[in-house]
Amino acid sequence: MKLRVMGTAEECRLAQAYYRALEEQNNVKYVSVSDLYQNRGSRTLYRVYIEVCYKSESAELRRVEEGRKQLTQGKGIRK
């Protein structure tokens, strides 16, 4: 999951700390948090780029898709 967080410098620093703390959770594979960047044309707004990868993300998506296929097979339901 990739995110761009925009806000004041303090809001972005809080977001950085929040997302870095996710790395301590068992279901998180890795977290990447960028430095603080000032938005172009603004003296008060900043941005931070976040990437979070969950360990079960791809396995969970496969289970959901398999479940969806099973529900639609043999019942005349079309996608």
N, C-alpha and C positions, 0 to 999 in steps of 0.2 A: 504494500500500500504506500503510495507516495502522496505527500501533503505539502502544501505551501501555506504557511501561517503568516498573516499580515496583521500588524498592530503597532502599538507604541513600542519603544525599546524595552520597557519593563514587561509588557505583555509577552513579547517574543522571548525574553529571557526566561520567563515563567514557563512558557511552552517548551523551550529547550530542556529545562530541568524536568518537566513532566514526562516528556517522551524519552529522555535518557533513563529515567527511573523504570520505564517499561522493560528495559533489558533484564531486570532482576526477576521478571515473571518466568515461570517454567515453560509457558507456551510460546515464548518469543524467541525466534532464532537469532535475529540481530536487529539493531536500531542504528540508523545513521542520522546524525543531526548536523546541519551546516552551521557555519558562523552566521552572525547577524549582518544583514545587508541593508543599507539605507535605500528606500525606494527612490527611484529617479523623480526629480521634480518635487520632492517633499522633504521637509526638515523634521517631520514628526513621525512619519510612518516607516516601518522597517519590515523585513521579511526573513523567514527562516524556512529552509527546506528540510523535510523529514521523510525518512523511509523506514517503514516497519515491516519486517517479514516474520510471520508467525510460522511455527514449526508444522502445524497441521493444516496450513492454508490450502495447499494443493490437494491433500487427501480429503479434506472436508468438502472442497468443491466437487471432487469426483463422486463422493457419496451423495451429494445433493443431486447431481446430474443423473446418477444411476437410479436414484429414487424417483426422480421425475419421469424417466423413461419407463420404469415399471408401472407407474400410475397411469401412463397414457397408453400402454400396450394392451390391446385386446378390449378396449372399452369404447372404441370408435371416436376417441378424442384426438383432434389434430392440433398441432402446434401452430 
